[in-house]
Amino acid sequence: MNFDYLYQPYASNRYCLFAANGMVATGSALASQAGLEMLKKGGNAIDAAIATAAALTVVEPTANGLGSDAFSLFYTNGKLHGMNASGYSPKNISLQAVKEKTADGKMPKYGWPTVMVPGAVKGWVELSRNYGKLPLADVLAPAIRYAENGYPLSPVLAHMWNRAITRYTQLFQDDQAYWEWFKTFTKDRKTVQPGDIVRLPNHAKTLRLIAETDGDAFYKGEIAEQFVRQSERDGGYFCMEDLSGYNVQWVDPISLNYRGYDVCEIPPNGQGIAALMALNILKEFQFNSRSEAYHHQIEAMKIAFADAQKYVTDPRYMQVDYHCFLDPAYGEQRAKDIHAYATVPEPLSLPKSGTVYLCTADGEGNMVSFIQSNYAGFGSGVVLEGYGVSLQNRGSDFSLDENDANCLAPHKKSYHTIIPGFLMKDGKPVGPFGVMGGYMQPQGHVQLMMNLIDFHLNPQMGLDAPRWQWTEKNKVILEPSFPKADASALERKGHQISLSSSSFSFGRGEMILRLDNGVLVGATESRTDANIACY
């Protein structure tokens, strides 16, 4: 038999899954099983989330790795908590130094100048230390097993892997700084196929070191030393102090009440506030159908992005108090800027003042929304020699314009695209949700929340519903399954519509809800190799 695993000529259908004792949802069946293994060992939802996140660095390295950043919203002990495990730029980097290395005056997309201190590993360690029940070594064991023994590539994963091989071969094949990437993630630079077995022995070695030292090897020991050595050799800016001084930030979640539900996000430097800004605008309208809402959703999202991209960055550098965007007055004011025809909004004038997602829940009431990312696929293209750590390229989002809020500076966090979501009602947890995919993420959050709250779709249909994606000005891309009549209606309102040939760029999401009787309801969408593990 000769299958094409990405050829899907028929519409498939999924239903919500139910369980009473525990649930793990993410974009990889193998990673979901790693989380479920922890729940069955007596661990809680936090242990399951860490195990799943660690496994994802192995089984989905096309989107995240040990060099990733992470954010989490998690409900435990009767309270919703927030963790910001995003990294900052090296202290020895400077705007002038990077400008001198660029021909176009813009931040490069790859290489050492784009690398920030990785925060995900520190996030695992701190979550485990403060909220987990099992030893970190037990929690990382499934990921170590996958890395050492190998695992088979799934269809979407193989597709994304081949895209990276093609791109990196074109960009990096003659540059020594990137040779370790080809050595780690390819066999003689050949493409891969679904079902191929992948082994990552250096990755397994690093995970063991993390487990044995509670992360110290990564931030203060031999891995950190290799990080700095390689940075100095290949034109980076890192010193040991950048890594040894890094800590996660425990933050208070921000939220917006949307038609009786509190939609919760991580505060800036994350872009979750953009989703809340759009919902703040959209709550000023009433919609009878999704078709009726599309135009307003797109216009509200454009306005939110215009304001967020002008003002949102590391909070220490923001010129406004971001809470102003959550004020009802902001929603009322910006709602007046939505008209019958598509526009390109200007930012509001204010007074100065390839990502992976997972969610878990256990029978004790704990629930976790967790997201981590290398940003552009495998990230910067830089891999630590001998350790298998692919480093993120989050710094590529910095501006080199000193007048921009998100301008590059030493030890600064950039505007961050990854955002975990959480839904509350009347002070009680409803459940975690998330949609992966760069700047698609707040757009996905808005569409998913309205699908559930405004249009009463169940979680599975809320995720699977056809999506739109705004890109720039009045340009909007639609999924292949987007209703033709609605696409035509958007064109008549001035939107420049194009139809995508695939669904790969429209985000990949999961969601777990807890019913009043304690039963868990889970959904994970068909745009990925996703699966739910439950019992």
TITORNU-948713 format. One line per 4 residues: number of its first residue (from 1); their letters; for each residue x, y, z of C-alpha. Coordinates in steps of 0.25 Angstrom, whole numbers. Example, Ala and Ser with C-alpha at 12.3 -4.5 7.8 and 13.67 -1.06 7.14 Angstrom:
1> as> 49/-18/31 ~ 55/-4/29
***
This chain:
1> mnfd> 0/0/0 ~ 5/14/-3 ~ -2/25/6 ~ -1/40/5
5> ylyq> -4/43/20 ~ -7/57/17 ~ -17/55/6 ~ -31/56/13
9> pyas> -42/56/2 ~ -53/54/12 ~ -58/63/24 ~ -55/56/37
13> nryc> -63/58/50 ~ -59/58/64 ~ -67/58/77 ~ -64/63/91
17> lfaa> -57/53/100 ~ -61/51/115 ~ -54/46/127 ~ -55/47/142
21> ngmv> -41/45/147 ~ -32/52/138 ~ -29/58/124 ~ -17/63/116
25> atgs> -19/70/102 ~ -8/74/93 ~ -3/73/78 ~ 4/60/80
29> alas> -2/46/84 ~ 11/42/90 ~ 12/55/99 ~ -2/53/104
33> qagl> 2/39/108 ~ 14/44/116 ~ 4/54/124 ~ -6/43/126
37> emlk> 5/34/132 ~ 8/44/143 ~ -7/45/146 ~ -8/30/148
41> kggn> 5/30/156 ~ -2/39/166 ~ 3/52/161 ~ -6/64/159
45> aida> -9/73/147 ~ 4/81/149 ~ 12/68/148 ~ 5/64/136
49> aiat> 7/78/129 ~ 22/77/132 ~ 23/63/127 ~ 15/67/114
53> aaal> 23/79/112 ~ 36/72/113 ~ 31/61/104 ~ 27/71/94
57> tvve> 42/76/93 ~ 45/62/88 ~ 33/58/79 ~ 30/72/73
61> ptan> 44/79/72 ~ 38/86/60 ~ 31/96/69 ~ 38/96/82
65> glgs> 50/90/90 ~ 59/91/102 ~ 63/105/98 ~ 48/110/98
69> dafs> 41/120/106 ~ 28/117/113 ~ 15/123/120 ~ 5/116/128
73> lfyt> -8/119/135 ~ -12/109/145 ~ -23/107/155 ~ -19/100/169
77> ngkl> -23/102/183 ~ -35/110/180 ~ -27/121/172 ~ -23/124/157
81> hgmn> -8/126/156 ~ 1/132/145 ~ 15/128/141 ~ 24/136/131
85> asgy> 36/128/128 ~ 40/136/116 ~ 54/140/114 ~ 62/153/113
89> spkn> 72/158/103 ~ 87/156/107 ~ 93/168/116 ~ 104/170/106
93> islq> 95/172/94 ~ 93/186/89 ~ 85/193/78 ~ 97/198/71
97> avke> 104/185/71 ~ 93/178/64 ~ 90/190/54 ~ 104/189/50
101> ktad> 102/174/46 ~ 89/176/38 ~ 88/181/24 ~ 73/186/24
105> gkmp> 72/192/38 ~ 64/181/43 ~ 66/170/54 ~ 71/157/47
109> kygw> 61/145/47 ~ 71/134/51 ~ 85/133/58 ~ 91/137/71
113> ptvm> 86/151/71 ~ 71/146/72 ~ 74/137/83 ~ 68/140/97
117> vpga> 71/133/110 ~ 62/121/110 ~ 52/121/121 ~ 44/108/119
121> vkgw> 53/98/127 ~ 53/108/138 ~ 38/108/138 ~ 37/93/139
125> vels> 47/93/151 ~ 39/104/158 ~ 25/98/155 ~ 30/85/160
129> rnyg> 37/90/172 ~ 25/99/177 ~ 12/92/172 ~ 16/77/167
133> klpl> 15/64/175 ~ 25/55/168 ~ 40/57/167 ~ 45/64/155
137> advl> 53/52/151 ~ 40/44/150 ~ 33/55/142 ~ 44/56/132
141> apai> 45/40/130 ~ 35/39/118 ~ 42/50/110 ~ 56/43/113
145> ryae> 50/30/108 ~ 45/36/95 ~ 58/43/92 ~ 67/31/95
149> ngyp> 58/20/89 ~ 52/27/78 ~ 38/30/73 ~ 31/30/59
153> lspv> 28/43/52 ~ 13/46/50 ~ 8/53/37 ~ 7/67/41
157> lahm> 20/66/49 ~ 28/60/37 ~ 22/71/28 ~ 27/82/37
161> wnra> 40/76/38 ~ 42/75/23 ~ 39/90/22 ~ 50/93/32
165> itry> 60/84/25 ~ 57/91/12 ~ 58/105/18 ~ 70/103/26
169> tqlf> 77/96/15 ~ 75/108/6 ~ 79/118/17 ~ 90/111/26
173> qddq> 97/100/19 ~ 111/107/18 ~ 110/113/32 ~ 117/106/43
177> aywe> 108/112/53 ~ 97/104/48 ~ 104/91/45 ~ 99/85/59
181> wfkt> 85/87/55 ~ 87/78/42 ~ 95/68/51 ~ 84/67/61
185> ftkd> 71/67/53 ~ 74/61/39 ~ 81/49/34 ~ 91/54/23
189> rktv> 81/66/21 ~ 70/56/15 ~ 56/59/16 ~ 47/50/26
193> qpgd> 34/42/24 ~ 23/39/33 ~ 26/26/41 ~ 41/29/41
197> ivrl> 48/27/55 ~ 55/38/61 ~ 65/37/72 ~ 71/49/80
201> pnha> 82/44/89 ~ 88/57/92 ~ 74/62/96 ~ 72/50/106
205> ktlr> 86/54/112 ~ 82/68/115 ~ 68/64/120 ~ 76/55/130
209> liae> 85/66/134 ~ 73/75/137 ~ 66/64/145 ~ 79/61/153
213> tdgd> 82/75/156 ~ 68/82/157 ~ 71/90/145 ~ 85/95/150
217> afyk> 93/89/139 ~ 85/97/129 ~ 86/110/136 ~ 99/109/144
221> geia> 106/97/140 ~ 112/90/128 ~ 100/93/118 ~ 101/108/122
225> eqfv> 116/107/120 ~ 114/101/106 ~ 104/112/103 ~ 113/123/106
229> rqse> 125/116/99 ~ 117/115/86 ~ 111/129/87 ~ 125/135/88
233> rdgg> 131/126/76 ~ 119/129/67 ~ 117/144/69 ~ 106/144/81
237> yfcm> 106/153/93 ~ 104/143/105 ~ 111/142/118 ~ 109/133/129
241> edls> 102/143/137 ~ 91/144/127 ~ 87/129/130 ~ 91/128/145
245> gynv> 83/141/148 ~ 70/136/141 ~ 57/134/149 ~ 42/132/145
249> qwvd> 32/142/149 ~ 20/139/156 ~ 9/148/151 ~ -6/152/154
253> pisl> -14/148/142 ~ -22/158/134 ~ -36/156/130 ~ -48/162/123
257> nyrg> -62/159/126 ~ -69/155/113 ~ -84/152/114 ~ -83/147/128
261> ydvc> -70/139/126 ~ -56/143/131 ~ -46/141/119 ~ -32/141/126
265> eipp> -19/143/120 ~ -4/145/124 ~ -1/160/125 ~ 10/167/116
269> ngqg> 20/164/110 ~ 10/154/105 ~ 0/157/94 ~ -11/151/101
273> iaal> -16/165/104 ~ -19/167/89 ~ -29/156/90 ~ -36/163/102
277> maln> -35/176/95 ~ -43/171/83 ~ -53/164/92 ~ -55/177/100
281> ilke> -59/184/87 ~ -67/172/82 ~ -76/172/95 ~ -82/185/90
285> fqfn> -89/178/79 ~ -99/167/79 ~ -99/156/68 ~ -109/146/63
289> srse> -100/137/55 ~ -85/135/52 ~ -87/140/38 ~ -92/153/44
293> ayhh> -80/154/53 ~ -68/151/44 ~ -67/166/39 ~ -67/171/53
297> qiea> -57/161/58 ~ -47/164/48 ~ -49/179/50 ~ -48/178/65
301> mkia> -35/169/64 ~ -29/179/54 ~ -31/190/64 ~ -26/182/76
305> fada> -13/179/68 ~ -11/193/64 ~ -11/197/79 ~ -4/185/84
309> qkyv> 8/186/74 ~ 10/201/78 ~ 10/200/93 ~ 12/185/97
313> tdpr> 26/180/101 ~ 33/177/114 ~ 25/184/124 ~ 37/191/130
317> ymqv> 38/199/116 ~ 23/201/114 ~ 19/216/113 ~ 4/213/117
321> dyhc> -2/205/128 ~ -7/193/120 ~ -20/192/129 ~ -26/203/121
325> fldp> -28/194/110 ~ -37/185/119 ~ -46/197/123 ~ -60/197/118
329> ayge> -57/211/113 ~ -47/206/103 ~ -56/196/97 ~ -67/207/96
333> qrak> -58/216/89 ~ -51/207/80 ~ -65/200/76 ~ -68/214/69
337> diha> -57/211/60 ~ -64/199/54 ~ -72/203/41 ~ -79/195/31
341> yatv> -67/195/22 ~ -53/190/25 ~ -42/200/29 ~ -28/200/33
345> pepl> -28/206/47 ~ -17/215/53 ~ -13/212/68 ~ -20/220/78
349> slpk> -13/232/84 ~ -12/230/99 ~ -5/238/110 ~ 9/232/113
353> sgtv> 10/226/127 ~ 23/105/53 ~ 18/108/77 ~ 12/96/85
357> ylct> 0/97/94 ~ -5/87/105 ~ -15/86/116 ~ -17/77/127
361> adge> -27/74/138 ~ -28/64/150 ~ -39/59/159 ~ -34/68/170
365> gnmv> -39/81/163 ~ -25/85/158 ~ -25/90/143 ~ -13/95/135
369> sfiq> -12/103/122 ~ 2/103/117 ~ 9/108/105 ~ 24/108/100
373> snya> 31/111/87 ~ 44/113/79 ~ 36/123/71 ~ 39/121/56
377> gfgs> 39/106/55 ~ 52/100/61 ~ 55/114/65 ~ 69/121/63
381> gvvl> 75/110/55 ~ 85/109/66 ~ 87/96/74 ~ 96/94/86
385> egyg> 107/84/82 ~ 107/71/89 ~ 94/75/96 ~ 83/75/86
389> vslq> 77/89/91 ~ 71/96/80 ~ 70/111/83 ~ 58/120/81
393> nrgs> 59/132/72 ~ 49/141/80 ~ 58/153/79 ~ 55/154/64
397> dfsl> 42/161/69 ~ 50/173/74 ~ 50/186/67 ~ 63/193/63
401> dend> 56/207/63 ~ 59/214/76 ~ 46/221/76 ~ 38/207/77
405> ancl> 33/202/90 ~ 38/188/86 ~ 52/193/82 ~ 64/184/86
409> aphk> 71/187/99 ~ 80/178/109 ~ 72/169/118 ~ 59/173/112
413> ksyh> 47/164/109 ~ 41/165/95 ~ 27/166/91 ~ 23/151/92
417> tiip> 13/143/83 ~ 10/131/92 ~ -2/132/101 ~ -9/121/109
421> gflm> -24/124/112 ~ -33/121/124 ~ -48/122/125 ~ -54/125/139
425> kdgk> -69/128/143 ~ -74/134/156 ~ -60/132/162 ~ -60/117/158
429> pvgp> -51/110/148 ~ -58/106/135 ~ -45/101/128 ~ -32/104/121
433> fgvm> -31/106/106 ~ -21/111/95 ~ -18/112/81 ~ -4/112/75
437> ggym> 2/119/63 ~ 9/132/65 ~ 0/144/62 ~ -11/135/59
441> qpqg> -12/132/74 ~ -21/144/79 ~ -29/143/67 ~ -31/128/70
445> hvql> -35/132/84 ~ -45/142/80 ~ -52/132/70 ~ -52/121/80
449> mmnl> -58/129/91 ~ -69/135/83 ~ -72/121/77 ~ -74/116/91
453> idfh> -81/128/97 ~ -88/135/86 ~ -92/123/77 ~ -93/112/87
457> lnpq> -84/102/80 ~ -78/91/88 ~ -63/91/90 ~ -60/81/79
461> mgld> -68/89/69 ~ -63/102/74 ~ -49/98/71 ~ -52/91/57
465> aprw> -60/103/52 ~ -54/109/40 ~ -45/121/43 ~ -41/134/37
469> qwte> -27/140/39 ~ -24/155/37 ~ -9/158/32 ~ -8/172/29
473> knkv> -16/185/25 ~ -29/179/19 ~ -23/165/15 ~ -30/153/21
477> ilep> -27/139/18 ~ -39/128/20 ~ -38/113/22 ~ -42/104/11
481> sfpk> -55/100/18 ~ -59/115/20 ~ -73/117/15 ~ -73/123/1
485> adas> -85/132/4 ~ -78/138/16 ~ -65/140/8 ~ -73/147/-2
489> aler> -80/156/8 ~ -66/160/14 ~ -61/164/0 ~ -73/173/-2
493> kghq> -69/180/11 ~ -56/183/6 ~ -47/172/12 ~ -37/166/2
497> isls> -40/152/3 ~ -31/140/-1 ~ -34/125/1 ~ -23/117/7
501> sssf> -20/103/1 ~ -17/97/14 ~ -21/99/29 ~ -6/99/34
505> sfgr> -6/114/37 ~ -19/115/45 ~ -14/110/58 ~ -15/97/66
509> gemi> -23/97/79 ~ -28/89/91 ~ -38/91/102 ~ -43/84/115
513> lrld> -55/89/122 ~ -60/84/136 ~ -75/82/137 ~ -83/85/150
517> ngvl> -82/70/154 ~ -67/70/152 ~ -67/62/139 ~ -56/67/129
521> vgat> -59/70/115 ~ -48/71/105 ~ -46/75/91 ~ -34/76/81
525> esrt> -35/80/67 ~ -33/73/54 ~ -22/83/49 ~ -11/75/55
529> dani> -7/61/60 ~ -14/64/73 ~ -20/54/83 ~ -26/54/97
533> acy> -22/44/107 ~ -31/42/119 ~ -36/32/129
***
